[in-house]
Amino acid sequence: MKIGLEIHLQLPTTSKLFCSCSTSATEPNEAICPTCLGFPGSRPRLNRKALEMGLMIAKRLECRIPDVIWFSRKTYFYPDLPKNFQITQYESPIGVDGKFLFDGKTIRILRVHLEEDPGKIKRVGRVGEELSLIDYNRSGVPLVEIVTAPDLSTPKEARDFTSSLITELRYLIGISDKDEQTVRVDANISVAEERVEVKNILGLRNLERALEFEFVRQSKMLRAGKKIPRETRRYDEERKVTLPAREKEFEEDYGYILEPDLGVFNVGEIAELMAIPETPLMRVERLSREYGIGLSEAKKIVFTSYALADLFEDLYSKYPTSKALSWILDQLAANWSTLEKKMTEDMRNSILTTIGSILSGSISENEGRKMLVSIIKGEEFVGASQELNNQEVTKIICSILNGHPEIISDYKTNKRAANFVIGQVMKFFKGRYSSDEVAKLVINEIERRLSR
Ligand SMILES: [Zn+2]
């Protein structure tokens, strides 16, 4: 089975794509003007923010971005489109030939382009006495369309891919939380040779259902020895079936022409200078590559929290062992939702120090686990920051050294002899102080004794 998707998402700009009308109006036909209603003589002007968001997406998807782009008019007649054409991009999308790495698989991105949304038609009244109401608030709202190659192989994968893409874009340009329900997708699916297109699927759940239905329908036809006709269908959400779409709803010949009112845009340089922040999946991939851990483990860390991923990087760069990874996953990731709420800089340091002490062998795993649990429960860390009390700590260091005079002579040949003392002090104070600070005091004291 081969599945390709055309994903339409609304860009989170405050104004529309070609005029300054608001994108967040609530009353019907509240945010409209001559431009988004297509009155004669009105002139569209491109929203720079929308263009930048589009370029950001194209860049994130590793697309080739042309130096110059322009817009086209896609002509069709429908009441939701008062000017009888939609401004979109046809010959010159903002990005082509990209790719998206997803669960270790590469999905090719054929193109990314910008276009305006038409208005919204609402049908009310009883069958036979229906009225159509039109709301033009949506007319001119900026959309990005992302077209994939037929590289997806199951309905579930198509859903997960779209969900991951949305998560990335949410991080990148701040698209809304509702997008998993409001994303509009056209899907191509071929079980055998012939391709069937299902248009206008709303939301991720319907996407998976529509594709599953198509898979079963096409498989049954094949088993019955029938040929699958190439056709366009639509998904009926209520009956949970796909149905043949009436031809006139999806007229193919739109007669694209250049949009003369907008001109051309030099986007190559803008795109080149644009910096892409590291998105969640980019970070997953980097953690896996840089630290040699599995993709699924990296994903678990990053998707639990960026702060946990920071902690992981701090720890793992010092102790690159599978044990470090399991402390992060078993003790921290598992408790992260409660932990995150009370996390302070001190607490973070104590956690790092404690796991570090376990990994370097200066305290036992059992002791370390107990200390971690008490840190996680917040027993030792009720808000206030702990100033290191040098005198108090040095007193304990001295008593340990007095009890173990061999450490001083061991230290002359092996500096790691100090770890025992550091571990004991950490244990005594239940990880209240950072191990770096404690280590400094321990080494000071040992060297003071050696120089006597
Ligand atoms: Zn307007």
Residues whose N, C-alpha, C, O or C-beta is under 5 A from the ligand:
A	BS01	ZN	C19 S20 C21 A31 I32 C33 T35 C36
